[in-house]
Amino acid sequence: MYYKMKIYGFALDAIAQMPVIILKDDAGENSLPIWIGQQESVPVALELINRDLIRAGSGDLLTALMQQLELKIESIAVESLRDGVFNACVKFSGKRKKIRVEVRVTEALLTALKYKIPVMVHEDVVREAPLLDLKEGKFSGGNDARRFVDFLEKLDPATLGKYPM
């Protein structure tokens, strides 16, 4: 069984000093924290901030490829959690066949943000992942894109490794 979740927001883990993307189901019963690296946080922040400013799917490689191959995104799923690493996939469908592509969880979440598609999360992942109690305010709606941008502005480019800004 899969839970249909949306990207609820993000927070900064005060202990690990790492960005966390938070998925939540519509009923508010299940939530899933997904820690991402600092390098991965830049495109996520851009998508969170600009998602209403830029037309979804405009002028990017994935959209052009999907148009040429006459494909559409069928679903985005977080399927497993092994050794602390989330495994995700994007399923495409077209006139001739269906294609399943395994991707990093960050790429799956970015695709969900860009195309405004819910993320299907396998029940085993929800059961195995660390729990968040959103009702107690540990991660509240106030942890929005602005805090994320502030975090990014304070990053030292030297910590980004071979991908300096």
C-alpha positions as CSV (number, residue, x, y, z in Angstrom):
1,M,0.0,0.0,0.0
2,Y,1.1,3.5,-0.8
3,Y,0.3,6.8,1.0
4,K,-0.4,9.8,-1.2
5,M,1.7,12.6,0.2
6,K,2.5,16.2,-0.7
7,I,5.6,18.2,0.0
8,Y,4.5,20.0,3.1
9,G,7.6,22.2,3.5
10,F,11.0,22.0,4.9
11,A,12.9,22.6,8.0
12,L,16.5,22.8,9.1
13,D,17.7,20.1,11.4
14,A,19.3,22.1,14.2
15,I,21.4,19.2,15.4
16,A,22.7,17.9,12.0
17,Q,22.6,21.3,10.4
18,M,21.0,19.7,7.3
19,P,17.9,20.7,5.3
20,V,14.9,18.4,5.7
21,I,12.1,18.1,3.2
22,I,8.8,17.1,4.9
23,L,6.2,15.0,3.2
24,K,2.7,14.8,4.7
25,D,-0.5,13.0,3.8
26,D,-3.8,14.9,3.3
27,A,-5.3,13.6,6.5
28,G,-2.3,14.7,8.5
29,E,-1.8,11.3,10.0
30,N,1.5,10.4,8.4
31,S,4.6,12.6,7.8
32,L,8.0,11.7,6.5
33,P,11.2,13.7,6.9
34,I,13.8,13.3,4.2
35,W,17.2,14.8,5.0
36,I,19.0,16.2,1.9
37,G,22.6,17.4,1.4
38,Q,23.6,21.0,1.2
39,Q,24.4,20.6,-2.5
40,E,21.0,19.2,-3.2
41,S,19.3,22.1,-1.2
42,V,20.0,24.7,-3.8
43,P,17.7,23.4,-6.6
44,V,15.1,22.5,-4.0
45,A,15.1,26.1,-2.6
46,L,14.9,27.5,-6.1
47,E,11.9,25.3,-6.9
48,L,10.2,26.1,-3.6
49,I,10.6,29.9,-4.1
50,N,10.0,30.1,-7.8
51,R,7.3,27.5,-8.4
52,D,4.6,30.1,-8.7
53,L,6.7,32.5,-10.7
54,I,7.8,30.1,-13.5
55,R,5.3,28.2,-15.6
56,A,5.6,24.5,-14.6
57,G,7.6,22.5,-17.1
58,S,8.7,25.4,-19.3
59,G,11.9,25.1,-21.3
60,D,13.6,22.2,-19.5
61,L,15.1,18.9,-20.8
62,L,12.6,16.6,-19.1
63,T,9.6,18.4,-20.5
64,A,11.1,18.5,-24.0
65,L,11.9,14.8,-23.8
66,M,8.5,13.9,-22.6
67,Q,6.9,15.8,-25.4
68,Q,9.1,14.2,-28.1
69,L,8.5,10.7,-26.8
70,E,4.8,11.4,-26.1
71,L,5.1,10.5,-22.4
72,K,3.5,11.8,-19.3
73,I,4.4,11.3,-15.7
74,E,2.2,8.6,-14.3
75,S,3.5,8.6,-10.7
76,I,6.4,9.5,-8.4
77,A,7.1,7.1,-5.6
78,V,9.4,6.7,-2.6
79,E,9.6,2.9,-2.5
80,S,12.1,1.9,0.1
81,L,14.5,2.9,2.8
82,R,17.7,0.9,3.0
83,D,20.7,1.8,5.2
84,G,19.3,5.3,5.7
85,V,19.0,6.0,2.0
86,F,15.6,6.6,0.3
87,N,15.0,4.9,-3.0
88,A,12.6,6.5,-5.4
89,C,11.3,6.2,-8.9
90,V,9.3,8.1,-11.5
91,K,6.9,6.2,-13.7
92,F,6.1,7.4,-17.2
93,S,3.4,6.2,-19.5
94,G,2.9,6.7,-23.2
95,K,1.1,5.3,-26.2
96,R,3.4,2.4,-26.7
97,K,4.7,1.5,-23.2
98,K,5.3,2.4,-19.6
99,I,8.8,3.3,-18.3
100,R,10.0,3.1,-14.7
101,V,13.1,5.1,-13.9
102,E,14.9,4.8,-10.6
103,V,16.1,8.2,-9.4
104,R,17.6,9.8,-6.3
105,V,14.9,10.9,-3.9
106,T,15.8,14.6,-4.3
107,E,15.3,14.3,-8.1
108,A,11.9,12.6,-7.5
109,L,10.9,15.4,-5.1
110,L,12.0,18.1,-7.4
111,T,10.0,16.6,-10.2
112,A,6.9,16.4,-7.9
113,L,7.4,20.1,-7.0
114,K,7.9,21.2,-10.6
115,Y,4.9,19.3,-12.1
116,K,2.7,19.6,-8.9
117,I,2.3,15.8,-8.6
118,P,1.8,14.0,-5.3
119,V,4.4,11.6,-4.0
120,M,3.4,8.1,-3.3
121,V,5.2,6.7,-0.3
122,H,5.3,3.0,0.4
123,E,3.9,2.0,3.8
124,D,7.1,0.3,4.8
125,V,9.0,3.6,4.3
126,V,6.5,5.4,6.5
127,R,6.9,2.7,9.2
128,E,10.7,2.6,9.1
129,A,11.5,6.3,8.8
130,P,11.9,8.6,11.8
131,L,8.6,10.0,13.0
132,L,7.6,13.6,13.1
133,D,4.9,14.9,15.4
134,L,3.6,17.9,13.4
135,K,0.9,18.5,15.9
136,E,3.5,19.4,18.6
137,G,5.1,21.9,16.3
138,K,8.4,20.3,15.9
139,F,8.2,21.1,12.2
140,S,5.6,23.8,11.7
141,G,4.4,25.7,8.6
142,G,6.5,28.6,9.7
143,N,9.6,26.8,8.5
144,D,9.2,27.9,4.9
145,A,11.3,28.8,1.9
146,R,12.5,32.0,3.5
147,R,14.4,30.2,6.2
148,F,15.8,27.9,3.6
149,V,17.1,30.8,1.6
150,D,18.6,32.3,4.7
151,F,20.4,29.0,5.3
152,L,21.7,28.9,1.7
153,E,23.0,32.5,1.9
154,K,25.0,31.5,5.0
155,L,26.6,28.5,3.3
156,D,30.3,28.7,2.7
157,P,31.0,27.8,-1.0
158,A,34.0,25.8,0.1
159,T,31.6,23.3,1.8
160,L,29.9,22.6,-1.6
161,G,33.0,20.6,-2.8
162,K,33.4,20.6,-6.6
163,Y,30.2,22.5,-7.2
164,P,31.0,26.0,-6.0
165,M,28.4,28.7,-6.4
